[in-house]
Every structure is written in structure tokens, then in C-alpha cells.
Amino acid sequence: MPKIYVIGTCDTKGEELRFACECVKRAGGKPVLVDVSTATPDDKADVTAVQVASRHPQGKSAVLGLSDRGKAVTAMAEALKHYLLSRKDVGAVLGLGGSGNTTIVTEAMRALPVGLPKVMVSTLASGNVAGFVGPTDIMMMHAVTDIAGLNAISRAVIGNAAHAVAGMARNKVPKARKQKPAVGYTMFGVTTQCVNLIRQAMEPATESFVFHATGTGGQSFEKLADSGFFSGVFDMTTTEVADFLVGGVLPCTADRFGAFIRNRIPYVGSVGACDMVNFGARETVPWQFASRNFHIHNPHVTLMRTTPGENARIGAWIVERINRMRGPVRFLLPLRGVSAIDAPGQSFHDPEADAMLFDAIRSGWKISRKRKLIELDCHINDADFAAAAVKAFKDIAG
């Protein structure tokens, strides 16, 4: 049976970690206690902090013995990531701790494959955990009390987490009998019609995986692409770039499109929803944007129309990344509008701004045998656009 790695700082949480191991064992799991202490390592752990630290690219001296705790925690997180990735017997990971250990363990968890059980019992789990979870499937469980000794509450919480992770490790989700090629999609509400039309044409020959273009959604999409999960993708909604460059609340990272630069996956993309930058409720929009064109999507989401200048920047950034791709690429420009509200009579219809986006991509495009830029005299949500995207995919994916 694969092992369950129970990870924490044994110098301050040893009692709790060993209790978790006992619970895992009673539930039928095979626990491995891993110490990631940076101050006073425990040499009685199954895997010592020295062993973990030795996996750091610069060696254990880059992790242990540092006077700056922040640097030590960052370095230990890097070392733990390399340690877990080197193991072939990881069936699940359970972490316990406060801010330091949550940082260390979730850094390593994010590097592990989606689907491998990951449970983090943390004193920070009832707040904003986006920075810890990132694009993967980490289960955050609130510790309720501090992890500082065993009591009626901590025993129940830690015990439940241990039993849960043991159950996940022992009871694998069966795979479908007939595996269809997996195809990834990026979508927003304003590009839903486009993506639905493409999905309908691609199914039932393929299995669809749709990701909401919310920043984290795009990262999850690319993490799976990096892991070789997809046979190809329809990256129709690249709106996260607008938030990244202009300052919205749903940005991509500087590595957007990186999975397709690193991996030669059949890629069909477009500029869906690049006419907008996302903010929260209207009163949360930064003051410097007060005079801009807004669309109230709902009480919690405010959309801001991108300007011609911003669209030129967005197009230039996208095309520079596309030009780095070495796999088969088809990039489609919908010349009559890039979102449901960028159409005649709609609030974000702005042909001048769209033209700047398209011109930046045209002028920056580097001709390649495998990459083709396709311009279409239709709207992104038109049936003809979806049909052209499906044809483009079939041309490069076989």
C-alpha cells in the first residue's frame, strides 16, 4: 500500500504529529513521519529534517542553521518539494501546523499531481487560502484551536483529518473503463456560448475539462497541461492577461502559456474576454479608474472595458508568448467581437479597441510552419467561429 506522509515541525508539533500517525495506522494506512523543523530537528522521525534539507538544490546548508526564520522556511519548502517529488511511494500527504508549516507543506503539495490526496490541517484554513491552495486540489482543514498540545478539540480535528487521508489513500477512485482523449478549455460567462458549441462538436469522442478563467482557473488548466493530462486544448478565454497587465483581481501569472511553451500540446487559442478587466463590487474599483466604462456583472463583480492602449499591450504580451510555442498552434481572431458584451448594441462594443488588440497580434506574429494565425469575420460566440476552432483543432491533432 502506498505510504501516507505526515509532515510537520517535530520540534514544536511532535506530539500532535505522532498522534496523527497513530490515527492513520489505526485506519489501515502506513504513516511516514517527516520532520521539517528548521530550528531543532528531531532525529527520531522516520524522515529527518536533515534528510529533507539535503534535497535542496544547494544542499542542506541552504536550509538548516539559518538565523533568518523566513528564509529557512522558504528554503525548507523548496527542499520538501524536491524530496516528495523524488519518492515513488507517496499515496497521500497530511500536514499539520501554523503559518510556517502551512507554507512549507502546501508548497510541496502544489507540486504533486492532481488527484493525489493532500490534506492540510492549519490554523489559517478559515481565511483566504488561495495562496496555499493555488491551482491544485489541496484540502484545507481548519485546526480551530492552535496546534499546541492535544485536547478534546485538537484530537477530534487531527483524528478526522488522519482518518480522511487514510480513507482517500486506501480507496482509489476507479478510472472509467474506456478512457477518452482529454481536452481542456478556458471559459468565462461571456464566452460560454463559444465553448459550449465547441464542446458539443468535440464530444462524445473526447472528455471535456472546462476551467473558469479566474486566474487560479487558468493556472489549474496549465498545471494539468504540464502534467501531460491533455491531448489538446482550446484556450479560447485569455482574459486573465488583461487583469495581469492592467491590475484586475483575476490575473494570470507571468508564466501564462508556459505549459504550451514547454510542452508541444496541440493548442487552439483566442482572445476571449480580453475586452475586460475584473474587479469586485463597484465600490472596490481603484480610484484611478473612476472615469472608465464599467459593466456591473452582478453585485460582487464589476467589469471594466479595456482601452485601445491597454489592448495593444495585451496583444503584444500574448503574441510574444505564442511565438515561443514549438508545438502545433492555431490562434483565432474574432474580428466582430471578443465577448458577449463586445458586440453591436452592447456596453463594451469598441471596434477601435479591438482593432488595437488584433493589430498587435498581427504585427508581432512570427511565421512558423507549425503556427498559424487565423482571422475570422465573425463574433467569438458565433457558430461559424466555433466551427472554425474545431476544424483548426482537428487539423493539428489528427
N, C-alpha and C positions, 0 to 999 in steps of 0.2 A: 504494500500500500504506500502511495506517496506520503511524504512527511509534511507535517504542519509546523512551520517555522514560527515560533512565538518570540517576538523581538521587543526588547526594551532595554532601559538602562538599569542593569542589575545593582549598581551601587546605591540607587535610591528607590528602586521598584522591585527588588529581588523577591520579596515575599509574595507580592501580587503576581509576578510573572510565573513563579513556581506553582502558585495556586492555579493559574490558568493552564499550565502544563498538566497538572493533576486532572483537571476537568476534561481536557482534551483526551487524555488517556482513558478516563472512565467512560467517555463517549465513544470509545473504539478507535480513536486516532493515534497517530505516532508523533508525539511532540518533539521538537528540537528547540532547546532554549538558546537564543542568540543574544549575547551581550553587546550593546553598542555604547557603553559608558565611555565618556571621554576624559573623566577625571580619575576615578579609581576603578579600573577594570576588574571584573570578577573572573578569576582563573578556574572557577568550578563550573562555569556554564558549558553547555555542550559545544558551543562555538564561542570562543572568547573574543573580546574586543580587539585583541592583538591580531587574531586571525582575520577578522573583518577588515581592520585597518590596513593590513598587508595587501589587500586587494586594491587600494587606492593607486591610481596610475603613477603617483610619485612616491609610493611606499608608505609604510606605517608612520614614519616621522612627520608626514604631512598631516596626520590626524591626531596622534597622541602627543601629550606633553606641551600642547599649545596653551599660552596664557589667555588668549582671547577665546572665550567660550563660543561666541558666534561663529568664528572661523572654524573651530573644532567641530561644531555641529554640522556646518556646511560640508566640511571635508568627510566626516563620518557618513553623511548621507550619500555622498559620491562613492565612498568605499563600499557601503552596503549594497548599493545598486549593482556594482560590479560583482560583488560576492554572490548575490542571488542569481544574477544572470549566468554565472558560471556553473550553477548547480543544475543537475538533471532530475532531481528528486523532489522538487517543490510542488506539493499538492495544494497548499494553501498558505496564507500568511496572516498572522494575528499580531497586531501591535497594541501596546498599552502605554499611555503616557500623557504628559502635558505638552506644552508648546515645542520643547526641544525634540522629544522623541516623536511627536507627530510629524514634525518637519523631516526628521531622519527617515522614518519608516515609509511615509507616503511618497517621498522622493523615489525610493526603491520600488514601491508598489506601482507607481505610474509607468515604470519601465517594463513591467511584466505584461504578459499577454492578456487581452480582454477575455474574460471567461474564467480565468484562474481566480479562485476565491480570495478576497482581500478584505479583512475587517480591521478597522482601526478604532479602538476604544480611546476616546480623547476627551479631555476637559474642554476642548474648543469646539466640540462637534455640534453645539446648538447654535453657533453663529454662522458667519459666511465662510463656508468651507471650500469655495471654488478653487482657491489657491492650492489646497491639499489634494482635492479630487482630480482636478484638471480634466483631461479628455478620456479618462478611463472609468472602470466600474468599481471603485473603492466604496465599501460600505462604511460610513462614519457612524459610530455609536456613542452617544453622549454618556460620559462617565458619571454624571450627576454630582457625586462628591469628588474631591480630589483623589487621585490615586496615591494615597499616603496612608497605608495600613489597611488591613482587612476589617470590614464591619458588615452589618446586615445589608447595607445597600451595595457596597463595592463587591461583596461576594456574589450577590444576585446578578449584577451587571456583567462582571467579568465572567462568571459562570455561564450566563446566557450567551455571551459572545463566543466563549470557547466551545460550547455545545453547537452553536450555529455553524462555526467554521469547520468543526469536525463533521457535522452532517453534510455540509457542502462538499467536503473532500471525499467523503465515503459514497455519496450518492451523485454520481455524474449524470448530467443531463444527456439522455440518448440523442445521438445525431439522427437526422432524417435518413430514411432508408435510401432515398435517391437524392444525391446532392446536385443541386442546380448551380450553374455558374453564378457567383455573387457579383452584383453590380451596385455601386454606390452612387448616391445622388445628393446634391445640396439643394435646399428649397427654403423659400420664405413664403409667407402668406400671399405676397404679391407675385410670386412665380409658381404658385401651386398648380394652376391650370396647365402650364407648360410641362412641369414634371409629371403630373398625372397622365397626360397624353403620352409622354414618352414611356412611362412605366407600363401603361396598358398595351403599348406596341411591343415592348420587350418581354412581357410576361405572357404565357407561363413558362417560356423557355429558360428564364433566369429568375433568380431570387433577388428582390429589391431591398436595399437598405438606404433609407432616406434620413438625412441629417439636417436639422434646423440650423440655419446659418447664423448662429448666435455667438460666434467667437469660439466658445467651447465646442459647439457642434461641429464647426469646421476642423478643429483640432482632433476630435474623435474620428471624423471622416478620414483625415490624413494619417492618423495613427494606425488605423486598420489597413490603409493602403500600404503603409510602410511595412506592415507585418505580412504582406503578401495575401491578404484576405480576399481582395477583389480581383475579378477577371478583367474589369474595366470600370470606368466611371463616367458619369455625366455631371460635371461640376458647373451647373448652369447658374448658380447663385453665388457670385463672388463679392457680395455686398460688404463682407467683413473688412475688405481692403479700404472701403470708404471710411468706416469707423476708425480703422488703424491710422489712416493718414490725416483725417480731419479732427478726430477727438471724440468719437462716439463711445457708447457704453458696451458695444458688442464687437470689439475689434478682433481681428486675427493677430497672429504674431508675425515677426519678421521672417519666419520660416514658411509662411503660406505658399503653397505649391511645391514645397520642398520634397514631399513624398514622391511627387511625379518627376522631379529633377533627379532624385536618387534612384528611382525605380522606373523601368520602361513599361509602365502600365498603359494600355490603350486609354487615351484621355480625350474626351469631348467637353469643351468648356464654353462659357459665355460670360456676359457682363450683367447677369440678372440682378436687379435691385441696386445697381451702382448709382442710381439717381438719388439715394437717400443715406442719411446718417441717423443713427438711432440714439434716442435719449429716453429717460424715464418720464415721469409726469411732467406736464408743461412747465411747472414752476422750477424744475430741476435743470432746465436747459441753461448752460452758462451764459452770462450776461452779454458776452461779446457777440453772440448770435441772435440777439433780440430782434433785429430787423429782418431776419431771414424768412423764407417761405416754409411754413410748417403744416403738417397734416397730423391731426390727432387720431392716431390709430385706435386707441382706447384710453381710458383714464390713466393707465400706467405706462403707455408707450407713445412717445412723440417722435415723428419722423421729420427730418429737415432736408429740404431739397439741396442737392449739391449744385455748386455754381459751375460755370464754364471752366474757370481756372482750376477748381478742385477736380473736375472731371478730367482735365488734361493731365494732372498729376496722377490720378488713379489709373488712367490708361497707360501712362508711361511706366508706372510701377508694375502693373500686370504684365505688360508685354516684355519687360526685361526679365521677369521670372519665366514666362512661357518660352522665351528664346533659349533658356538653359536646358529645357527638356530634350532628351535624346530618344525617347520612345515615340510611338505614333500619336500625333496630336492633330485634332481638328478644333479650331476656335471659331465660333459663330457670332456674327454681329447682327442683331435685330434692328435694322435701320429705322423702324417705325415706333420704337419704344422698348424700354428695358424692364418695365414693371407694370402692374395693373393700373397704377395711378400715374404712369407716364404714357398717356395716350390722349388723343384729341378730346377736349372737354373735361379732362381730369386735372387734379390740382397740381401735379408735378410735370405736366406736359411742357417740355422745354427743348425744342429741336436744336437750339444753339448749343446748349449744354451737352446734349447727346452727341452732337457733331464733334465737339472737342474731345470727348471720350473716344469716339471712333477714329478720329484723325490721329490721336496719339498712338493708338494701337497700330494703325496702318503705317505710320511713318517709322515706328520703331521695329516693325516686324522684320525678322531676318529669314530670308528664304532658305528652306531646307527641304530635302526630298521627303522627310517624314512629317513635317509640319505644314499645315495648310490653313490659311485664313479664309473663311467663307462669309461673304456678305449677303444678307437676305433682305429683300424689300418687304418685310412684314414685321409684325409685333412679336415680342417674345412669347406671348400666350396664344398666338395663332396656331391653328392645326398645321399649317404649312411649315412653320418653324420647327415644331416637334418632329414632323416627318423628316425634315432635312437633318435634324440631330440624330435620329435613329439611323438614317441612311449613312451618315458620316461614321457612326459607331460601327456599323456592320462592314463598312469599307476597310476599317483598320483592325477590327477584332476578328474578322473571319466568320 
